[in-house]
């Protein structure tokens, strides 16, 4: 993947994420948020996927409620941090004509291809999935 | 390389590549040395139809992208419920061309 494609994809994803959070935040604060979101797995099977609850987790983070954010889905902390840092990082790269983000992305991708990183990561995701199912998200 | 071998390769592997790449692949194979035939036979390509089925069933978890070797995109899909479901649906249409492009890159690596 080229630098331009990656940066465009990540910026689009982050912008969509922030727009989605912006739409959901007033509903979250007033407690009117719908239980079923846009997750295809949840819609079709009625079983939550490993990342179900991430939106509510990020919303709780934005609201300053860190404990309930962790309770909704720990992945929300990861996604929230990425949504905050990556647009700034990419803007910095684009302004200074550097390639630090794509180098980081490729290095991280390389780590995840190693079984010593992929194994524990898969185990954590599966454990989180089991927790999501137990919580009945 | 022998024309019969070239045509055999094209017939066997046409489904793994974009139609507009086949002419170029044929030309490259004709110029290739016969000694490279076993290496060419050993190369495994990803089946676009298999990836489409995986994308339909496990696209929301990013399994299709993991299988394709795009680990970063796979993690992205996994963390975002398949990009709020939108990315999953887009990938139902994009995964077959993406697989063929990956196969083409693997073929070019073999020639290099």
gemmi code that builds the backbone of each chain (N, CA, C; Angstrom):
import gemmi

chains = {
    "A": [
        ("UNK", (0.840, -1.201, 0.000), (0.000, 0.000, 0.000), (0.875, 1.251, 0.000)),
        ("UNK", (0.516, 2.221, -0.848), (1.338, 3.436, -0.931), (1.042, 4.365, 0.246)),
        ("UNK", (1.935, 5.329, 0.445), (1.797, 6.279, 1.564), (0.491, 7.060, 1.411)),
        ("UNK", (0.215, 7.549, 0.195), (-0.993, 8.362, -0.029), (-2.250, 7.553, 0.287)),
        ("UNK", (-2.303, 6.307, -0.227), (-3.482, 5.459, 0.008), (-3.694, 5.204, 1.490)),
        ("UNK", (-2.596, 4.866, 2.181), (-2.700, 4.565, 3.614), (-3.176, 5.774, 4.390)),
        ("UNK", (-2.574, 6.938, 4.116), (-2.928, 8.149, 4.855), (-4.386, 8.531, 4.574)),
        ("UNK", (-4.798, 8.394, 3.300), (-6.191, 8.731, 2.952), (-7.152, 7.791, 3.671)),
        ("UNK", (-6.812, 6.500, 3.692), (-7.678, 5.503, 4.339), (-7.797, 5.767, 5.845)),
        ("UNK", (-6.647, 6.002, 6.484), (-6.657, 6.204, 7.942), (-7.380, 7.507, 8.301)),
        ("UNK", (-7.130, 8.578, 7.515), (-7.810, 9.848, 7.803), (-9.315, 9.717, 7.604)),
        ("UNK", (-9.726, 9.009, 6.528), (-11.164, 8.799, 6.290), (-11.775, 8.017, 7.445)),
        ("UNK", (-11.068, 6.954, 7.866), (-11.578, 6.123, 8.960), (-11.727, 6.952, 10.238)),
        ("UNK", (-10.717, 7.783, 10.543), (-10.765, 8.594, 11.773), (-11.878, 9.642, 11.687)),
        ("UNK", (-12.012, 10.277, 10.511), (-13.072, 11.293, 10.347), (-14.438, 10.636, 10.516)),
        ("UNK", (-14.631, 9.458, 9.874), (-15.911, 8.749, 10.006), (-16.165, 8.410, 11.470)),
        ("UNK", (-15.103, 7.964, 12.153), (-15.211, 7.615, 13.570), (-15.649, 8.806, 14.406)),
        ("UNK", (-15.014, 9.964, 14.179), (-15.361, 11.154, 14.968), (-16.777, 11.630, 14.661)),
        ("UNK", (-17.186, 11.536, 13.367), (-18.561, 11.932, 13.000), (-19.557, 11.013, 13.716)),
        ("UNK", (-19.250, 9.691, 13.713), (-20.105, 8.702, 14.379), (-20.202, 8.979, 15.877)),
        ("UNK", (-19.048, 9.326, 16.482), (-19.034, 9.656, 17.924), (-19.847, 10.932, 18.171)),
        ("UNK", (-19.680, 11.903, 17.264), (-20.418, 13.173, 17.388), (-21.917, 12.965, 17.332)),
        ("UNK", (-22.353, 12.030, 16.463), (-23.795, 11.747, 16.335), (-24.299, 11.023, 17.585)),
        ("UNK", (-23.491, 10.085, 18.066), (-23.933, 9.226, 19.165), (-23.813, 9.880, 20.550)),
        ("UNK", (-22.917, 10.864, 20.688), (-22.632, 11.411, 22.026), (-23.860, 12.021, 22.726)),
        ("UNK", (-24.655, 12.868, 22.029), (-25.846, 13.418, 22.723), (-26.813, 12.309, 23.144)),
        ("UNK", (-26.953, 11.258, 22.293), (-27.855, 10.140, 22.615), (-27.323, 9.368, 23.820)),
        ("UNK", (-25.981, 9.211, 23.856), (-25.325, 8.484, 24.959), (-25.545, 9.224, 26.285)),
        ("UNK", (-25.387, 10.543, 26.221), (-25.533, 11.338, 27.456), (-26.964, 11.324, 27.975)),
        ("UNK", (-27.920, 11.298, 27.022), (-29.326, 11.304, 27.457), (-29.857, 9.890, 27.677)),
        ("UNK", (-28.991, 8.869, 27.431), (-29.384, 7.481, 27.660), (-30.356, 6.947, 26.631)),
        ("UNK", (-30.430, 7.595, 25.437), (-31.379, 7.162, 24.400), (-30.705, 6.339, 23.294)),
        ("UNK", (-29.434, 5.977, 23.503), (-28.693, 5.283, 22.445), (-29.305, 3.913, 22.171)),
        ("UNK", (-29.432, 3.579, 20.874), (-29.965, 2.270, 20.509), (-28.972, 1.181, 20.884)),
        ("UNK", (-29.490, 0.033, 21.295), (-28.598, -1.068, 21.697), (-27.884, -1.674, 20.495)),
        ("UNK", (-28.610, -1.810, 19.376), (-28.014, -2.436, 18.190), (-27.407, -1.361, 17.303)),
        ("UNK", (-26.113, -1.510, 17.016), (-25.420, -0.539, 16.187), (-25.308, -1.018, 14.754)),
        ("UNK", (-24.114, -0.821, 14.181), (-23.913, -1.168, 12.771), (-23.175, -2.491, 12.597)),
        ("UNK", (-22.979, -3.246, 13.678), (-22.210, -4.484, 13.563), (-23.020, -5.557, 12.830)),
        ("UNK", (-22.450, -6.049, 11.707), (-23.176, -7.031, 10.887), (-23.371, -8.345, 11.643)),
        ("UNK", (-22.328, -8.760, 12.401), (-22.404, -10.031, 13.136), (-23.529, -9.975, 14.171)),
        ("UNK", (-23.596, -8.868, 14.898), (-24.621, -8.699, 15.932), (-26.020, -8.670, 15.300)),
        ("UNK", (-26.114, -7.992, 14.154), (-27.414, -7.876, 13.484), (-27.905, -9.228, 12.986)),
        ("UNK", (-26.963, -10.034, 12.438), (-27.358, -11.298, 11.800), (-27.526, -12.414, 12.833)),
        ("UNK", (-26.564, -12.531, 13.759), (-26.569, -13.691, 14.667), (-27.062, -13.362, 16.083)),
        ("UNK", (-27.165, -12.081, 16.394), (-27.528, -11.618, 17.744), (-26.441, -11.958, 18.790)),
        ("UNK", (-25.260, -12.308, 18.284), (-24.103, -12.562, 19.175), (-23.123, -11.411, 18.953)),
        ("UNK", (-22.629, -10.781, 20.020), (-21.708, -9.655, 19.812), (-20.370, -10.094, 19.220)),
        ("UNK", (-19.755, -9.215, 18.458), (-18.427, -9.503, 17.893), (-17.359, -9.013, 18.892)),
        ("UNK", (-16.066, -9.307, 18.667), (-15.040, -8.896, 19.653), (-14.988, -7.386, 19.883)),
        ("UNK", (-15.405, -6.600, 18.880), (-15.292, -5.146, 19.063), (-16.636, -4.475, 19.342)),
        ("UNK", (-17.674, -5.271, 19.601), (-18.956, -4.663, 19.986), (-18.771, -3.935, 21.318)),
        ("UNK", (-19.355, -2.774, 21.425), (-19.213, -1.983, 22.659), (-18.095, -0.965, 22.548)),
        ("UNK", (-17.358, -0.998, 21.421), (-16.245, -0.044, 21.269), (-16.763, 1.391, 21.186)),
        ("UNK", (-17.858, 1.585, 20.437), (-18.424, 2.948, 20.327), (-18.800, 3.464, 21.712)),
        ("UNK", (-19.514, 2.634, 22.500), (-19.933, 3.057, 23.839), (-18.715, 3.287, 24.745)),
        ("UNK", (-17.664, 2.485, 24.522), (-16.438, 2.652, 25.301), (-15.779, 4.001, 24.986)),
        ("UNK", (-15.700, 4.339, 23.686), (-15.096, 5.627, 23.297), (-15.974, 6.781, 23.793)),
        ("UNK", (-17.303, 6.591, 23.720), (-18.215, 7.630, 24.211), (-18.007, 7.866, 25.711)),
        ("UNK", (-17.823, 6.775, 26.462), (-17.570, 6.910, 27.899), (-16.234, 7.609, 28.146)),
        ("UNK", (-15.250, 7.312, 27.294), (-13.938, 7.980, 27.399), (-14.097, 9.481, 27.180)),
        ("UNK", (-14.846, 9.844, 26.124), (-15.072, 11.261, 25.813), (-15.801, 11.933, 26.990)),
        ("UNK", (-16.674, 11.165, 27.633), (-17.446, 11.671, 28.773), (-16.589, 11.736, 30.046)),
        ("UNK", (-15.383, 11.150, 30.000), (-14.477, 11.177, 31.153), (-14.674, 10.034, 32.125)),
        ("UNK", (-15.514, 9.069, 31.740), (-15.790, 7.936, 32.631), (-14.903, 6.748, 32.217)),
        ("UNK", (-13.676, 6.726, 32.709), (-12.690, 5.733, 32.269), (-13.048, 4.311, 32.704)),
        ("UNK", (-13.596, 4.178, 33.908), (-13.911, 2.838, 34.428), (-15.001, 2.175, 33.600)),
        ("UNK", (-16.074, 2.918, 33.307), (-17.151, 2.281, 32.546), (-16.729, 2.088, 31.089)),
        ("UNK", (-15.796, 2.920, 30.602), (-15.240, 2.721, 29.258), (-14.546, 1.359, 29.176)),
        ("UNK", (-13.770, 1.044, 30.201), (-13.065, -0.244, 30.248), (-14.069, -1.398, 30.364)),
        ("UNK", (-15.141, -1.142, 31.082), (-16.173, -2.166, 31.269), (-16.912, -2.456, 29.955)),
        ("UNK", (-17.179, -1.414, 29.158), (-17.863, -1.622, 27.868), (-17.014, -2.483, 26.953)),
        ("UNK", (-15.786, -2.051, 26.705), (-14.852, -2.819, 25.869), (-13.452, -2.217, 25.970)),
        ("UNK", (-12.475, -2.988, 26.439), (-11.114, -2.430, 26.567), (-10.535, -1.961, 25.229)),
        ("UNK", (-11.044, -2.528, 24.127), (-10.540, -2.106, 22.816), (-10.866, -0.636, 22.535)),
        ("UNK", (-11.883, -0.113, 23.243), (-12.256, 1.290, 23.079), (-11.105, 2.218, 23.440)),
        ("UNK", (-10.300, 1.829, 24.431), (-9.133, 2.646, 24.819), (-8.141, 2.715, 23.657)),
        ("UNK", (-7.920, 1.545, 23.023), (-6.991, 1.473, 21.886), (-7.513, 2.312, 20.718)),
        ("UNK", (-8.808, 2.107, 20.396), (-9.403, 2.823, 19.258), (-9.441, 4.323, 19.533)),
        ("UNK", (-9.829, 4.708, 20.766), (-9.879, 6.125, 21.131), (-8.511, 6.783, 21.008)),
        ("UNK", (-7.491, 6.083, 21.498), (-6.125, 6.630, 21.414), (-5.704, 6.783, 19.953)),
        ("UNK", (-6.009, 5.753, 19.148), (-5.639, 5.820, 17.731), (-6.383, 6.943, 17.005)),
        ("UNK", (-7.665, 7.116, 17.349), (-8.455, 8.178, 16.710), (-7.931, 9.557, 17.068)),
        ("UNK", (-7.306, 9.658, 18.230), (-6.772, 10.944, 18.688), (-5.389, 11.208, 18.083)),
        ("UNK", (-4.542, 10.171, 18.084), (-3.132, 10.375, 17.720), (-2.901, 10.354, 16.205)),
        ("UNK", (-3.502, 9.348, 15.515), (-3.146, 9.172, 14.096), (-3.437, 10.388, 13.202)),
        ("UNK", (-4.582, 11.100, 13.344), (-4.771, 12.267, 12.458), (-3.684, 13.322, 12.677)),
        ("UNK", (-3.282, 13.510, 13.949), (-2.233, 14.499, 14.242), (-0.901, 14.050, 13.644)),
        ("UNK", (-0.617, 12.748, 13.803), (0.645, 12.178, 13.307), (0.724, 12.314, 11.777)),
        ("UNK", (-0.395, 11.982, 11.105), (-0.414, 12.045, 9.644), (-0.302, 13.500, 9.166)),
        ("UNK", (-0.985, 14.411, 9.863), (-0.891, 15.831, 9.495), (0.555, 16.306, 9.632)),
        ("UNK", (1.204, 15.888, 10.712), (2.612, 16.232, 10.950), (3.480, 15.698, 9.798)),
        ("UNK", (3.215, 14.443, 9.399), (3.968, 13.814, 8.307), (3.765, 14.562, 6.990)),
        ("UNK", (2.496, 14.909, 6.710), (2.166, 15.567, 5.445), (2.772, 16.971, 5.384)),
        ("UNK", (2.719, 17.681, 6.517), (3.255, 19.046, 6.531), (4.774, 19.059, 6.382)),
        ("UNK", (5.424, 18.104, 7.040), (6.899, 18.072, 7.000), (7.438, 17.145, 5.901)),
        ("UNK", (6.490, 16.575, 5.086), (6.862, 15.668, 3.986), (7.741, 14.523, 4.492)),
        ("UNK", (7.316, 13.923, 5.595), (8.053, 12.785, 6.158), (7.232, 11.510, 6.012)),
        ("UNK", (7.795, 10.367, 6.388), (7.123, 9.071, 6.208), (7.123, 8.268, 7.514)),
        ("UNK", (7.113, 8.971, 8.635), (7.249, 8.256, 9.915), (6.070, 7.339, 10.208)),
        ("UNK", (4.838, 7.765, 9.837), (3.662, 6.941, 10.153), (3.650, 5.648, 9.335)),
        ("UNK", (3.974, 5.748, 8.054), (3.943, 4.531, 7.218), (5.060, 3.569, 7.647)),
        ("UNK", (6.198, 4.118, 8.094), (7.268, 3.243, 8.605), (6.791, 2.509, 9.860)),
        ("UNK", (6.116, 3.245, 10.746), (5.582, 2.654, 11.978), (4.549, 1.571, 11.638)),
        ("UNK", (3.672, 1.884, 10.663), (2.616, 0.955, 10.247), (3.222, -0.347, 9.720)),
        ("UNK", (4.236, -0.205, 8.863), (4.859, -1.408, 8.268), (5.606, -2.236, 9.305)),
        ("UNK", (6.261, -1.542, 10.258), (6.994, -2.250, 11.305), (6.015, -3.016, 12.206)),
        ("UNK", (4.898, -2.337, 12.549), (3.886, -2.982, 13.406), (3.276, -4.180, 12.676)),
        ("UNK", (3.014, -4.005, 11.374), (2.453, -5.093, 10.569), (3.409, -6.290, 10.567)),
        ("UNK", (4.698, -5.983, 10.490), (5.721, -7.034, 10.535), (5.707, -7.780, 11.860)),
        ("UNK", (5.543, -7.032, 12.975), (5.491, -7.670, 14.301), (4.299, -8.615, 14.388)),
        ("UNK", (3.151, -8.156, 13.875), (1.938, -8.970, 13.978), (2.025, -10.239, 13.143)),
        ("UNK", (2.955, -10.275, 12.186), (3.119, -11.489, 11.384), (3.956, -12.534, 12.120)),
        ("UNK", (4.643, -12.094, 13.184), (5.416, -13.050, 13.975), (4.474, -13.789, 14.927)),
        ("UNK", (4.695, -15.105, 15.068), (3.769, -15.912, 15.880), (3.820, -15.532, 17.362)),
        ("UNK", (4.948, -14.945, 17.820), (5.101, -14.578, 19.227), (4.246, -13.364, 19.580)),
        ("UNK", (3.910, -12.558, 18.571), (3.018, -11.420, 18.813), (1.591, -11.800, 18.436)),
        ("UNK", (1.454, -12.481, 17.276), (0.116, -12.829, 16.780), (-0.615, -13.760, 17.749)),
        ("UNK", (0.105, -14.743, 18.308), (-0.513, -15.714, 19.219), (-1.188, -15.052, 20.418)),
        ("UNK", (-0.407, -14.294, 21.243), (-1.035, -13.603, 22.379), (-2.122, -12.622, 21.953)),
        ("UNK", (-1.923, -11.931, 20.801), (-2.935, -10.958, 20.341), (-4.249, -11.674, 20.028)),
        ("UNK", (-4.158, -12.829, 19.355), (-5.368, -13.604, 19.028), (-6.033, -14.089, 20.320)),
        ("UNK", (-5.201, -14.550, 21.271), (-5.740, -15.031, 22.547), (-6.486, -13.905, 23.284)),
        ("UNK", (-5.897, -12.696, 23.276), (-6.539, -11.549, 23.942), (-7.866, -11.196, 23.280)),
        ("UNK", (-7.868, -11.209, 21.935), (-9.100, -10.871, 21.204), (-10.181, -11.909, 21.504)),
        ("UNK", (-9.791, -13.193, 21.539), (-10.763, -14.258, 21.825), (-11.302, -14.125, 23.259)),
        ("UNK", (-10.390, -13.797, 24.201), (-10.823, -13.617, 25.597), (-11.801, -12.448, 25.697)),
        ("UNK", (-11.480, -11.377, 24.981), (-12.357, -10.200, 24.979), (-13.718, -10.535, 24.362)),
        ("UNK", (-13.682, -11.372, 23.315), (-14.916, -11.799, 22.646), (-15.796, -12.597, 23.635)),
        ("UNK", (-15.137, -13.521, 24.358), (-15.871, -14.330, 25.342), (-16.488, -13.426, 26.416)),
        ("UNK", (-15.731, -12.414, 26.850), (-16.216, -11.468, 27.853), (-17.422, -10.683, 27.326)),
        ("UNK", (-17.319, -10.278, 26.035), (-18.432, -9.546, 25.394), (-19.693, -10.390, 25.385)),
        ("UNK", (-19.532, -11.692, 25.078), (-20.685, -12.593, 25.017), (-21.275, -12.751, 26.431)),
        ("UNK", (-20.376, -12.909, 27.429), (-20.839, -13.046, 28.822), (-21.585, -11.796, 29.282)),
        ("UNK", (-21.074, -10.613, 28.857), (-21.718, -9.362, 29.261), (-23.050, -9.156, 28.553)),
        ("UNK", (-23.225, -9.889, 27.427), (-24.473, -9.761, 26.654), (-24.616, -8.406, 26.008)),
        ("UNK", (-23.516, -7.919, 25.413), (-23.550, -6.579, 24.782), (-24.547, -6.522, 23.627)),
    ],
    "B": [
        ("UNK", (10.480, -20.330, -22.852), (9.851, -21.548, -22.327), (8.944, -22.149, -23.398)),
        ("UNK", (8.803, -23.461, -23.333), (7.977, -24.198, -24.280), (6.536, -23.662, -24.274)),
        ("UNK", (5.972, -23.447, -25.467), (4.628, -22.852, -25.572), (3.547, -23.703, -24.890)),
        ("UNK", (3.728, -25.017, -24.957), (2.748, -25.918, -24.329), (2.705, -25.699, -22.817)),
        ("UNK", (3.888, -25.544, -22.236), (3.972, -25.299, -20.783), (3.345, -23.946, -20.429)),
        ("UNK", (3.618, -22.964, -21.279), (3.075, -21.624, -21.038), (1.548, -21.684, -21.058)),
        ("UNK", (1.009, -22.349, -22.093), (-0.463, -22.443, -22.195), (-1.051, -23.254, -21.044)),
        ("UNK", (-0.326, -24.286, -20.617), (-0.779, -25.089, -19.482), (-0.862, -24.213, -18.226)),
        ("UNK", (0.180, -23.391, -18.033), (0.212, -22.505, -16.867), (-0.956, -21.517, -16.919)),
        ("UNK", (-1.162, -20.940, -18.101), (-2.230, -19.938, -18.248), (-3.597, -20.586, -17.973)),
        ("UNK", (-3.811, -21.790, -18.556), (-5.104, -22.461, -18.383), (-5.351, -22.807, -16.905)),
        ("UNK", (-4.290, -23.280, -16.251), (-4.431, -23.709, -14.853), (-4.624, -22.528, -13.908)),
        ("UNK", (-3.937, -21.430, -14.195), (-3.891, -20.338, -13.216), (-4.626, -19.066, -13.623)),
        ("UNK", (-5.362, -19.101, -14.728), (-6.010, -17.870, -15.225), (-6.910, -17.226, -14.174)),
        ("UNK", (-7.594, -18.045, -13.374), (-8.556, -17.499, -12.401), (-7.880, -16.708, -11.269)),
        ("UNK", (-6.569, -16.899, -11.120), (-5.866, -16.198, -10.041), (-5.438, -14.778, -10.431)),
        ("UNK", (-5.568, -14.442, -11.727), (-5.067, -13.139, -12.186), (-6.170, -12.356, -12.897)),
        ("UNK", (-5.958, -11.033, -12.997), (-6.871, -10.189, -13.763), (-6.731, -10.564, -15.243)),
        ("UNK", (-7.845, -10.505, -15.987), (-7.829, -10.900, -17.400), (-6.830, -10.060, -18.197)),
        ("UNK", (-6.745, -8.752, -17.867), (-5.848, -7.887, -18.642), (-4.368, -8.133, -18.336)),
        ("UNK", (-4.069, -8.916, -17.304), (-2.669, -9.244, -16.996), (-2.194, -10.487, -17.742)),
        ("UNK", (-3.137, -11.293, -18.230), (-2.770, -12.605, -18.783), (-1.834, -12.501, -19.997)),
        ("UNK", (-2.088, -11.503, -20.860), (-1.228, -11.309, -22.040), (0.211, -11.053, -21.641)),
        ("UNK", (0.374, -10.172, -20.648), (1.715, -9.823, -20.166), (2.379, -11.040, -19.520)),
        ("UNK", (1.600, -11.802, -18.736), (2.142, -12.996, -18.074), (2.625, -13.992, -19.129)),
        ("UNK", (1.834, -14.156, -20.180), (2.187, -15.106, -21.257), (3.520, -14.699, -21.913)),
        ("UNK", (3.633, -13.392, -22.195), (4.880, -12.893, -22.812), (6.078, -13.154, -21.914)),
        ("UNK", (5.906, -12.891, -20.618), (7.003, -13.102, -19.670), (7.389, -14.576, -19.586)),
        ("UNK", (6.375, -15.447, -19.626), (6.647, -16.888, -19.511), (7.376, -17.410, -20.740)),
        ("UNK", (7.024, -16.883, -21.912), (7.683, -17.324, -23.152), (9.180, -17.006, -23.089)),
        ("UNK", (9.486, -15.829, -22.511), (10.895, -15.418, -22.422), (11.655, -16.137, -21.301)),
        ("UNK", (10.906, -16.812, -20.428), (11.518, -17.425, -19.243), (12.276, -18.712, -19.602)),
        ("UNK", (13.305, -18.997, -18.810), (14.099, -20.197, -19.039), (13.332, -21.437, -18.559)),
        ("UNK", (13.510, -22.558, -19.259), (12.815, -23.813, -18.906), (13.169, -24.290, -17.482)),
        ("UNK", (14.358, -23.942, -17.031), (14.810, -24.385, -15.698), (13.947, -23.811, -14.586)),
        ("UNK", (13.234, -22.715, -14.878), (12.420, -22.063, -13.833), (11.009, -22.652, -13.734)),
        ("UNK", (10.703, -23.620, -14.602), (9.375, -24.239, -14.615), (8.998, -24.867, -13.266)),
        ("UNK", (9.907, -25.648, -12.628), (9.543, -26.214, -11.315), (9.227, -25.141, -10.265)),
        ("UNK", (10.027, -24.056, -10.247), (9.787, -22.961, -9.292), (8.417, -22.342, -9.543)),
        ("UNK", (8.104, -22.186, -10.819), (6.814, -21.607, -11.212), (5.660, -22.486, -10.759)),
        ("UNK", (5.866, -23.793, -10.856), (4.833, -24.754, -10.455), (4.636, -24.775, -8.941)),
        ("UNK", (5.733, -24.499, -8.212), (5.681, -24.562, -6.749), (4.918, -23.377, -6.143)),
        ("UNK", (4.871, -22.265, -6.868), (4.255, -21.048, -6.322), (2.755, -21.253, -6.042)),
        ("UNK", (2.344, -20.920, -4.818), (0.935, -21.042, -4.440), (0.258, -19.679, -4.582)),
        ("UNK", (-0.900, -19.682, -5.229), (-1.662, -18.435, -5.356), (-2.932, -18.523, -4.523)),
        ("UNK", (-3.415, -17.347, -4.108), (-4.646, -17.309, -3.293), (-5.854, -17.287, -4.225)),
        ("UNK", (-6.866, -18.095, -3.873), (-8.048, -18.201, -4.720), (-9.022, -17.050, -4.420)),
        ("UNK", (-9.313, -16.196, -5.422), (-10.219, -15.064, -5.181), (-11.610, -15.502, -4.701)),
        ("UNK", (-12.095, -16.662, -5.181), (-13.433, -17.127, -4.763), (-13.438, -17.504, -3.282)),
        ("UNK", (-12.368, -18.176, -2.835), (-12.247, -18.531, -1.415), (-12.244, -17.267, -0.564)),
        ("UNK", (-11.468, -16.276, -1.008), (-11.390, -15.017, -0.254), (-12.750, -14.326, -0.215)),
        ("UNK", (-13.522, -14.439, -1.311), (-14.852, -13.817, -1.317), (-15.759, -14.494, -0.281)),
        ("UNK", (-15.696, -15.828, -0.219), (-16.518, -16.566, 0.756), (-16.108, -16.172, 2.182)),
        ("UNK", (-14.784, -16.111, 2.402), (-14.277, -15.713, 3.730), (-14.733, -14.288, 4.057)),
        ("UNK", (-14.709, -13.412, 3.047), (-15.108, -12.030, 3.252), (-16.592, -11.931, 3.613)),
        ("UNK", (-17.408, -12.754, 2.955), (-18.849, -12.744, 3.242), (-19.129, -13.238, 4.659)),
        ("UNK", (-18.362, -14.265, 5.081), (-18.633, -14.888, 6.387), (-17.888, -14.202, 7.536)),
        ("UNK", (-16.622, -13.863, 7.315), (-15.814, -13.334, 8.420), (-15.203, -11.982, 8.134)),
        ("UNK", (-15.787, -11.261, 7.171), (-15.242, -9.946, 6.792), (-15.289, -8.941, 7.926)),
        ("UNK", (-16.314, -9.039, 8.773), (-16.437, -8.083, 9.886), (-15.310, -8.248, 10.895)),
        ("UNK", (-14.715, -9.452, 10.921), (-13.597, -9.699, 11.847), (-12.242, -9.449, 11.167)),
        ("UNK", (-12.287, -9.075, 9.891), (-11.044, -8.785, 9.163), (-10.291, -10.018, 8.715)),
        ("UNK", (-10.920, -11.218, 8.798), (-10.220, -12.468, 8.477), (-9.766, -12.473, 7.011)),
        ("UNK", (-10.599, -11.893, 6.124), (-10.244, -11.849, 4.706), (-8.930, -11.100, 4.486)),
        ("UNK", (-8.785, -9.968, 5.185), (-7.565, -9.160, 5.022), (-6.354, -9.852, 5.656)),
        ("UNK", (-6.582, -10.554, 6.782), (-5.477, -11.305, 7.400), (-4.996, -12.375, 6.424)),
        ("UNK", (-5.945, -13.084, 5.780), (-5.575, -14.152, 4.841), (-4.797, -13.614, 3.655)),
        ("UNK", (-5.142, -12.390, 3.265), (-4.490, -11.772, 2.105), (-3.091, -11.252, 2.445)),
        ("UNK", (-2.793, -11.171, 3.745), (-1.479, -10.677, 4.169), (-1.498, -9.210, 4.546)),
        ("UNK", (-2.680, -8.561, 4.443), (-2.806, -7.158, 4.850), (-3.154, -7.111, 6.338)),
        ("UNK", (-2.161, -7.406, 7.179), (-2.419, -7.520, 8.612), (-2.933, -6.208, 9.209)),
        ("UNK", (-2.347, -5.096, 8.785), (-2.756, -3.792, 9.320), (-4.228, -3.518, 9.041)),
        ("UNK", (-4.643, -3.779, 7.805), (-6.043, -3.548, 7.442), (-6.957, -4.521, 8.184)),
        ("UNK", (-6.466, -5.751, 8.388), (-7.234, -6.751, 9.134), (-7.490, -6.292, 10.560)),
        ("UNK", (-6.438, -5.774, 11.203), (-6.581, -5.265, 12.576), (-7.564, -4.094, 12.583)),
        ("UNK", (-7.441, -3.233, 11.565), (-8.349, -2.084, 11.444), (-9.801, -2.525, 11.354)),
        ("UNK", (-10.058, -3.549, 10.536), (-11.433, -4.041, 10.381), (-11.918, -4.694, 11.675)),
        ("UNK", (-11.031, -5.436, 12.305), (-11.395, -6.140, 13.544), (-11.779, -5.155, 14.652)),
        ("UNK", (-10.992, -4.079, 14.776), (-11.222, -3.119, 15.866), (-12.458, -2.248, 15.650)),
        ("UNK", (-12.921, -2.163, 14.392), (-14.014, -1.220, 14.111), (-15.289, -1.928, 13.664)),
        ("UNK", (-15.448, -3.205, 14.037), (-16.629, -3.984, 13.607), (-16.748, -3.924, 12.075)),
        ("UNK", (-15.636, -4.150, 11.393), (-15.653, -4.087, 9.927), (-15.927, -2.682, 9.425)),
        ("UNK", (-15.279, -1.695, 10.056), (-15.465, -0.299, 9.634), (-16.926, 0.104, 9.708)),
        ("UNK", (-17.551, -0.140, 10.894), (-18.978, 0.127, 11.137), (-19.858, -0.600, 10.103)),
        ("UNK", (-19.352, -1.716, 9.594), (-20.126, -2.511, 8.639), (-19.957, -2.057, 7.203)),
        ("UNK", (-19.518, -0.801, 7.025), (-19.429, -0.235, 5.665), (-18.241, -0.848, 4.918)),
        ("UNK", (-17.093, -0.892, 5.597), (-15.866, -1.437, 5.005), (-16.076, -2.907, 4.628)),
        ("UNK", (-16.787, -3.654, 5.493), (-17.060, -5.072, 5.205), (-17.812, -5.212, 3.888)),
        ("UNK", (-18.824, -4.362, 3.703), (-19.637, -4.445, 2.480), (-18.800, -4.033, 1.267)),
        ("UNK", (-17.982, -2.984, 1.415), (-17.118, -2.560, 0.303), (-16.173, -3.701, -0.070)),
        ("UNK", (-15.635, -4.395, 0.960), (-14.674, -5.476, 0.709), (-15.310, -6.687, 0.012)),
        ("UNK", (-16.627, -6.861, 0.137), (-17.272, -7.960, -0.606), (-17.023, -7.786, -2.107)),
        ("UNK", (-16.915, -6.511, -2.532), (-16.700, -6.223, -3.955), (-15.222, -6.030, -4.293)),
        ("UNK", (-14.428, -5.634, -3.289), (-13.021, -5.302, -3.536), (-12.067, -6.473, -3.313)),
        ("UNK", (-12.505, -7.492, -2.588), (-11.554, -8.521, -2.144), (-11.053, -9.376, -3.320)),
        ("UNK", (-11.907, -9.644, -4.310), (-11.457, -10.471, -5.439), (-10.394, -9.745, -6.284)),
        ("UNK", (-10.634, -8.474, -6.690), (-9.560, -7.762, -7.397), (-8.291, -7.627, -6.552)),
        ("UNK", (-8.459, -7.389, -5.240), (-7.286, -7.242, -4.356), (-6.489, -8.548, -4.310)),
        ("UNK", (-7.193, -9.686, -4.292), (-6.508, -10.992, -4.274), (-5.727, -11.191, -5.565)),
        ("UNK", (-6.358, -10.850, -6.691), (-5.675, -11.017, -7.984), (-4.439, -10.115, -8.070)),
        ("UNK", (-4.546, -8.906, -7.512), (-3.385, -8.000, -7.505), (-2.255, -8.590, -6.658)),
        ("UNK", (-2.623, -9.181, -5.518), (-1.609, -9.815, -4.648), (-0.937, -10.970, -5.385)),
        ("UNK", (-1.734, -11.760, -6.109), (-1.186, -12.883, -6.872), (-0.224, -12.382, -7.950)),
        ("UNK", (-0.614, -11.256, -8.568), (0.229, -10.666, -9.607), (1.563, -10.219, -9.004)),
        ("UNK", (1.495, -9.623, -7.811), (2.727, -9.185, -7.129), (3.598, -10.393, -6.805)),
        ("UNK", (2.963, -11.501, -6.381), (3.721, -12.722, -6.065), (4.390, -13.268, -7.333)),
        ("UNK", (3.672, -13.215, -8.459), (4.231, -13.689, -9.733), (5.419, -12.823, -10.156)),
        ("UNK", (5.266, -11.502, -9.992), (6.357, -10.589, -10.358), (7.575, -10.806, -9.469)),
        ("UNK", (7.339, -11.097, -8.192), (8.447, -11.384, -7.268), (9.204, -12.624, -7.713)),
        ("UNK", (8.453, -13.580, -8.247), (9.043, -14.827, -8.703), (9.974, -14.585, -9.899)),
        ("UNK", (9.564, -13.673, -10.760), (10.358, -13.375, -11.953), (11.596, -12.554, -11.611)),
        ("UNK", (11.481, -11.748, -10.563), (12.578, -10.812, -10.224), (13.813, -11.551, -9.701)),
    ],
}
model = gemmi.Model(1)
for chain_id, residues in chains.items():
    chain = gemmi.Chain(chain_id)
    for i, (resn, *xyz) in enumerate(residues, 1):
        res = gemmi.Residue()
        res.name, res.seqid = resn, gemmi.SeqId(i, " ")
        for name, pos in zip(("N", "CA", "C"), xyz):
            atom = gemmi.Atom()
            atom.name, atom.element = name, gemmi.Element(name[0])
            atom.pos, atom.b_iso = gemmi.Position(*pos), 0.0
            res.add_atom(atom)
        chain.add_residue(res)
    model.add_chain(chain)
structure = gemmi.Structure()
structure.add_model(model)
structure.setup_entities()
